Amino acid sequence: MFYKSHLPDNETGNCLSALIALTPSESKRLIAKGVAMLPEVKRALERGLIIIARGTTNAFVAEEIMGISIEPKCEYCRGCIVDGELRANMKHAENDFVLRQGKVDNIRPQEAIKEFTGDDVFIKGASAVDSSGQAGVLAAGIGAGTIGYALPMVMVRAAHLIVPVGLEKLVPSVDQASQKCGVFDFKYSTGLPCALIPLINAKVVTEIQAFEVLAGISATHVASGGIGGSEGTVVLTLEGSEGNIEQAFELVKAIKGEPPVPCPEKTTPSASSMNYDAIALRNTLGR
């Protein structure tokens, strides 16, 4: 479901609007800023545990929460879509970030999550989101990757699963899509064959929820697309009081020009090199 925040009531006749376009990287920065301001995240930073799973959006999230710089952000991911194909980052990656009372703990996330209570937070990006607020993540490994170990543990402990995801990833139905995807389902594939795993009980944060949290305004997704490097851009209308719209637009101006995330240095082989054979491509993961 979408993260629920409380918008302030606008005085009659004091409502302004704005029209904006955000590239995927600009959206990632906005969403990351929103996630860092969530009450659940702030509480866990003070007295609990936070795990920030790997992913390009979560690289931005880690920067905003931890006050660090991650470059190149493409190396803080496992799966990715590059060159129009489903690939995996084959460069050795360190563990997900684990924060204990706001400080980095070098414990493995698989061990840290065993300590989770209802006040702790797991942050995981997504590959898809639908209009009902259901999110899903692609998994190519037969062990279901990060979400394979995390989702049951988060659910049984009633911890907070925060899912930052841009509206560029909007699909008609995550539930229907998940029924069509499994790692053994395909004969041909342009990249790694994947399953789409619904993220049950997640609190989903898109650009819309980020604007609500950061500026107390209402945002509406009205269009998407782009060319010449603006592919995946989302167009939003913003509505709110004069003061809140001014605050929101200052935020927009601050994030405009966020550079795109580059491709990882080393990924799984191209689909054409494996004759688009889904089984052969899956076997390149070795797991």
C-alpha positions in Angstrom: 0.0 0.0 0.0 1.1 3.6 -0.5 2.6 5.3 2.6 -0.1 7.3 4.3 0.7 10.8 5.5 -1.7 13.6 6.6 -1.9 16.6 4.3 -2.7 20.0 5.8 -6.1 21.6 5.0 -5.6 24.4 2.6 -7.5 27.7 3.2 -10.2 28.4 0.6 -8.9 30.5 -2.3 -5.3 30.0 -1.2 -4.4 27.0 -3.3 -1.7 27.1 -6.0 -0.6 24.5 -8.5 2.6 23.7 -10.5 3.6 21.4 -13.3 6.9 19.5 -13.1 8.8 16.8 -14.9 11.4 14.6 -13.1 13.9 12.3 -14.7 14.4 8.9 -13.1 17.5 10.1 -11.2 15.7 13.3 -10.0 12.8 11.1 -8.8 15.2 8.8 -7.0 16.7 11.8 -5.2 13.3 13.2 -4.2 12.0 9.8 -3.0 15.2 9.3 -1.0 14.7 12.6 0.7 11.2 11.6 1.5 12.2 8.2 3.0 14.8 9.8 5.2 12.0 12.0 6.8 9.6 9.2 7.6 8.8 9.0 11.3 9.5 5.2 11.3 12.9 5.8 9.8 13.7 8.6 12.3 12.7 6.5 15.3 14.8 3.5 14.1 17.8 5.8 13.6 17.5 6.8 17.2 16.9 3.5 18.9 16.6 0.6 16.5 17.9 -1.2 13.4 17.7 -0.2 9.8 18.7 -2.3 6.8 19.1 -0.6 3.5 19.1 -3.3 0.8 21.1 -2.9 -2.4 19.6 -1.1 -5.4 20.1 2.1 -7.3 17.3 4.0 -5.6 18.5 2.8 -2.3 22.0 4.2 -3.1 20.2 7.6 -3.0 18.4 6.6 0.2 21.6 5.6 1.9 23.1 8.9 1.0 20.2 10.9 2.4 19.9 8.8 5.6 23.7 8.3 6.3 25.1 11.6 5.0 27.5 9.8 2.7 28.4 9.8 -1.0 28.0 6.6 -3.1 29.7 6.7 -6.4 29.2 5.1 -8.8 25.7 4.3 -7.6 25.4 1.5 -10.2 27.7 -0.6 -8.0 25.2 -0.5 -5.2 22.9 -2.9 -7.0 22.6 -6.5 -7.8 20.0 -6.6 -10.6 19.6 -3.9 -13.2 18.1 -3.2 -16.7 20.9 -2.0 -19.0 21.2 -2.0 -22.8 17.5 -2.9 -22.9 18.2 -6.2 -21.1 17.7 -7.8 -17.7 21.1 -8.2 -16.2 22.9 -8.7 -12.9 25.9 -6.8 -11.6 28.7 -9.3 -11.5 31.1 -7.1 -9.6 31.7 -8.3 -6.0 29.3 -6.3 -3.8 29.6 -5.6 -0.1 26.7 -6.4 2.2 23.6 -4.2 2.5 24.0 -1.3 5.0 23.0 -2.2 8.6 22.5 0.8 10.9 22.2 0.3 14.7 21.0 3.4 16.4 22.2 5.4 13.4 25.7 3.9 13.2 27.0 1.4 10.7 27.2 -2.1 12.1 29.3 -4.6 10.2 27.0 -7.5 11.1 25.6 -9.4 8.1 22.1 -8.3 7.3 20.9 -11.9 7.4 21.9 -11.9 11.1 20.8 -8.4 11.9 17.3 -9.1 10.7 16.9 -11.9 13.3 17.0 -9.1 15.9 14.2 -7.1 14.3 11.2 -6.0 16.3 8.1 -4.0 15.3 10.1 -0.7 15.5 12.8 -1.7 13.1 13.0 -0.9 9.3 13.9 -2.8 6.2 14.2 -0.6 3.1 14.0 -2.4 -0.3 13.6 -0.9 -3.7 11.1 -2.3 -6.3 10.9 -3.2 -9.9 7.2 -2.5 -10.3 4.3 -0.7 -8.6 0.6 -0.5 -9.5 -2.1 2.1 -8.9 -3.3 0.3 -5.8 0.0 0.7 -4.1 1.2 -2.9 -4.5 4.9 -3.2 -5.3 6.9 -6.1 -6.6 10.6 -6.9 -7.1 12.3 -8.9 -9.8 14.4 -11.9 -8.6 16.6 -14.0 -10.9 18.3 -16.2 -8.4 16.4 -19.4 -7.4 16.9 -18.4 -3.7 14.9 -15.2 -4.4 17.8 -13.0 -3.5 17.5 -10.3 -0.8 13.8 -10.4 -0.5 13.9 -14.2 -0.1 15.5 -14.0 3.3 14.0 -10.6 4.3 10.3 -10.7 3.6 9.3 -13.6 5.9 11.4 -12.2 8.7 10.0 -8.7 8.4 6.4 -10.0 8.2 6.6 -12.3 11.2 8.1 -9.5 13.3 5.6 -6.9 12.0 8.6 -4.6 11.3 8.4 -1.8 8.8 9.0 -2.6 5.1 9.6 0.7 3.3 9.7 0.5 -0.5 11.0 3.5 -2.4 10.0 3.3 -6.1 9.6 5.8 -8.9 6.4 6.0 -11.0 8.4 5.2 -14.1 7.9 1.6 -12.9 4.1 1.8 -12.9 2.4 -1.3 -14.2 -1.3 -2.3 -14.4 -1.3 -5.0 -11.8 1.6 -6.5 -9.7 -0.5 -9.4 -8.7 -1.3 -10.4 -12.3 2.3 -9.8 -13.4 3.6 -12.0 -10.6 1.5 -14.9 -12.0 3.2 -14.7 -15.3 6.9 -14.6 -14.1 9.0 -17.4 -12.8 12.7 -18.2 -13.3 11.8 -21.5 -15.0 8.9 -20.2 -17.1 10.6 -19.0 -20.2 12.3 -20.6 -23.3 13.6 -17.2 -24.6 14.6 -14.1 -22.8 16.3 -10.8 -23.5 18.4 -11.1 -20.4 18.0 -13.0 -17.1 14.6 -14.8 -16.6 13.1 -13.5 -13.5 10.2 -13.9 -11.1 8.2 -10.9 -9.9 7.7 -11.2 -6.1 4.9 -9.1 -4.6 6.1 -7.1 -1.5 3.4 -7.9 1.0 2.5 -5.3 3.7 5.0 -2.8 2.2 4.8 1.0 2.8 5.4 2.3 -0.7 6.9 5.7 -1.3 6.7 7.2 -4.8 7.2 10.8 -5.9 3.7 11.5 -4.7 4.2 10.3 -1.1 7.6 12.1 -1.0 6.0 15.4 -1.9 3.3 14.8 0.8 6.0 14.1 3.4 8.5 16.8 2.5 6.2 19.7 1.5 2.6 18.9 2.6 1.2 19.1 -0.9 -0.8 16.8 -3.2 0.8 15.5 -6.4 -0.8 13.8 -9.3 0.9 11.7 -12.0 -0.3 13.0 -15.3 2.2 11.7 -18.0 5.4 9.8 -18.5 8.1 9.3 -21.2 10.8 11.2 -22.9 13.7 11.1 -25.4 17.4 11.9 -25.6 18.2 10.9 -22.1 14.8 11.8 -20.6 13.3 8.3 -21.0 11.3 7.3 -18.0 10.6 10.9 -17.0 7.4 11.4 -15.0 5.2 14.5 -15.2 3.3 15.6 -12.1 1.0 18.4 -11.1 1.5 19.8 -7.6 -1.3 21.4 -5.5 -1.2 23.1 -2.1 -1.1 26.3 -0.2 1.1 29.1 -1.5 3.8 28.5 1.1 3.9 24.8 0.6 4.0 25.1 -3.2 6.9 27.5 -2.9 8.7 25.0 -0.6 8.0 22.2 -3.0 9.3 24.1 -6.0 12.5 25.0 -4.2 13.0 21.3 -3.6 12.3 20.6 -7.3 14.9 23.2 -8.3 17.4 21.7 -5.9 17.2 18.2 -7.4 17.0 19.2 -11.1 20.1 18.1 -12.9 20.7 15.0 -10.8 23.0 12.9 -13.1 21.8 9.6 -14.5 23.0 6.4 -12.9 25.6 4.8 -15.2 25.9 1.1 -16.1 27.8 -1.3 -13.9 31.3 -2.2 -15.1 30.6 -6.0 -15.4 27.2 -7.6 -15.9 25.9 -11.0 -16.9 26.4 -11.8 -20.6 24.2 -10.2 -23.3 21.2 -12.2 -24.4 22.4 -12.4 -28.0 25.7 -14.0 -26.9 23.6 -16.8 -25.4 21.2 -17.0 -28.4 18.4 -15.7 -26.2 18.3 -19.0 -24.4 16.6 -18.4 -21.1 18.0 -21.5 -19.4 21.5 -20.7 -20.5 21.2 -17.1 -19.3 19.9 -18.2 -15.9 22.8 -20.6 -15.5 25.3 -17.7 -15.9 24.3 -16.6 -12.4 25.7 -19.9 -11.0 23.0 -19.9 -8.3 
